[in-house]
Amino acid sequence: MQSHALRKELKERFLAELTPVEKAFFLRTAGFAIYESGYRATEDLFHYCWFLTLRERLREMCPDPEQGYLRFVLVEGTRQIDDAVKLYRERLESSRQFVPDMGGSAFLDYLSEE
């Protein structure tokens, strides 16, 4: 396993599937989670930030009130994302530290590299 504890496939997913604004949101969220919340820089943190970013993406979508089916899909999608966020937050809380993870900056730097 690499020193930043993140598989290459996850970085490729991060680079390919998120917009620049979403990448910035993800990295800010990860930085806060590492340095303020004491979460470890692991794949669980990646998934936690990933689902928070997807939730933000859905929040930005504003369907036409006439499109009832789209609104239903957004509500259901958001509910499933919220469940995933809760799961990963619980996992991160169980290994929470009182000092920031020493590998946190390597984790963030690795994701920031193009």
N, C-alpha and C positions, 0 to 999 in steps of 0.2 A: 504494500500500500504506500502511496506517495505521502510526503510529509504534510501535505495539506488535506489529506484524508478525503479526497473526492475523486471519484472515477472520471476518466476522460469522457465517457459517454454523457455524463451529467453536464460537464462544461460545454460539450458540443450542443446539447439541448438548450442550454442557457443562451449560447451565442446565436443559434439558428432560430429559436422560436420566440424570443422576446424582442420587442422594439427597444430602441435606445432609451426611451423614457422608462419603460418597464425594467430594463437592466439597472438603471440608476435607482429606481424604487427598491428593487431586490437588494442591491448592494447597501443602500442606506439601512434597510430593514435588517440585513445580516449584521452589519456593523453595530447597530444598536443592540441586537440580540447578544452579540459576543461581548461588547464592552460595557453595556449597561445592565443587561439581564443576567450575565454570567453563563450564557449557554456555550456549550462546547462546539467547536467548528468541525462538524461531522456531516455525514450524508443526511442525517435527520434534520440538521439545521438547513441544509439545502432544500429539502422537501418542504419544510415549514415555510421558508421564504418563498418557495415556488408557489405554494398554494395561496399565500397571502397576496402575491403578485397577481395570480389569476383572479382572486376575489376582487382586487382593485380593478382589473380589466373589465370584469362583469359590471362592477359598480359604475364604470364610465359609460357603459352602454345604456342608452335611453330609448327603449322601443316605443313606437307609436302606440298610443292607448288602444287603437283599433286592432292591433296585432296581439290578440289574446294568447295564441299559442306560443309566440315568442316570449311573452311575459312569463308564461308558465315554465318554459324551458329555462329562462334566466333564474327564476325563483328556485326551481329544483336544482339547477347547477350550483347556485350559491349555497344552498343547504348542504349539498354533498361536499363542496369545498370547505365549508365551515366545519363539517365533521372531520375532514382530513387535518385542518389546522389544529383542531382540538387534540386529535390523536398525537400529532407531532409535538405540540406544546407540552403535553403530558410526558412524552418521552424525554424531551429536553429538560423539563423541570426535574425529572428523576436523577439527572446527572449534572445538575446545575452546580456551578462553582462560585466561590466568593471572590475570586480574582479572575480577570479576563483570561481566556484561553490563549496560551503562548502561540499556538498555531493559527490564531485568528487572522493576523495580518497576511500570512502565507495563503490562507484560504481565500481571502478577499483579493489579493494580488493575482492569484491563479485565475480566478474568474474574470478579472479585469483585462487580462492579456488577450489580445486578439489572435 
